[in-house]
C-alpha cells in the first residue's frame, strides 16, 4: 500500500480515505473490476459513496499509473491494479475468470517504425489490450 500512496503524492493527489479504500480493494482482488463492482465493495465501508465519485477516483488512479483501464467483452470499462506503476507494461486479462497479469514486454518501437515507414505517419502513443484464457482456465 505504501508504494501506491507515494505514487499519489508524486501525482499531487491527496491521500484520502476514499482513495485508500479503492486502492485497498484492488490490492485484495487479482481480477478486473467495473466501477459498479468497486462501488458495491466500497459501500461496505463507505455507505454514502456515489457512482460519480467512484468514476472520478478510478480516473485519477488510472492517470497516476496505479490502475490500468480496459474495455471488456460486454463493452464495460474495467480496471486492474498495476504492480509496476512507473514502468511501461501491458496486461493480460483472462476472459473467463477475469484474472489480470502484467506483461513486461512491448514492441511499440518496432510497430511505430513499421507504421511510420509504411504509412508515412507519426505514431505518438498506443493502447494494447490482451485477452485470452489464463493457465487455469485454458
Secondary structure by P-SEA (a helix, b strand, c coil): caaaaaaaaaacccccaaaaaaaaaaaaccccccaaaaaaaaccccccccaaaaaaaaaaaaaaccbbbbbccccbbbbbbbccccccbbbbbccccbbbbbbcccaaaaaaaaaaaacccccccbbbbbbccccccc
